[in-house]
Amino acid sequence: MALDLLRSGYATLEYEIAEERASALGRLGRRLEAALAALAACPRTANSDRKIRDGLVEQAGYALWLFVVQREACGLRKIDHVIQVYGVPNEVVARMGPLAKPSIHPTKTVGIEAALPPMF
């Protein structure tokens, strides 16, 4: 009887951990989509402000990095699938990684009016 309770508790904990991983993956996927949408709204033209676009590329690279790391935590390893499905530009893939200059508000993305959900 005690062993069944222990197994039941462990199974419940495993389920809740898997549920949180999936939830975090969804939040980070939405964050990546928002960052890519903001970047797409700032086309690469002679008139565009280069600093703004560079900031958007950096934020998208950071969002991509967070999403890929969370996918790997869920056992999903193919980054090429993410790049294809989300239509990630090469300039974002090249900048994938942590932010060079972390800000006080790492969940805010340059150029996006709505605040993004927290990382985890």
Residue pairs with C-beta under 8 A, 6 or more apart in sequence:
21 70
21 73
21 74
22 74
24 70
24 119
24 120
25 67
25 70
25 71
25 74
27 117
27 118
27 119
27 120
28 63
28 66
28 67
28 70
28 119
29 67
30 116
30 117
31 63
31 66
31 67
31 107
31 109
31 116
31 117
31 119
32 60
32 63
32 64
32 66
32 67
32 86
33 86
34 63
34 109
34 112
34 114
34 116
35 56
35 59
35 60
35 62
35 63
35 64
35 109
35 112
36 60
36 63
36 86
36 87
36 88
36 92
38 56
38 59
38 60
38 109
38 110
38 111
38 112
39 53
39 56
39 57
39 59
39 60
39 89
39 92
39 111
41 111
42 48
42 52
42 53
42 56
42 111
44 53
52 110
52 111
55 110
55 111
56 109
56 110
56 111
57 91
57 92
57 95
58 95
58 99
58 100
59 99
59 109
59 110
59 111
60 88
60 92
60 95
61 92
61 93
61 94
61 95
61 96
61 97
62 97
62 98
62 99
62 106
63 109
64 82
64 88
64 92
64 93
64 96
65 96
65 97
65 98
66 119
67 82
68 79
68 82
68 96
71 77
71 82
82 88
83 93
99 106
106 119
107 115
107 116
107 117
107 118
107 119
108 115
108 116
109 116
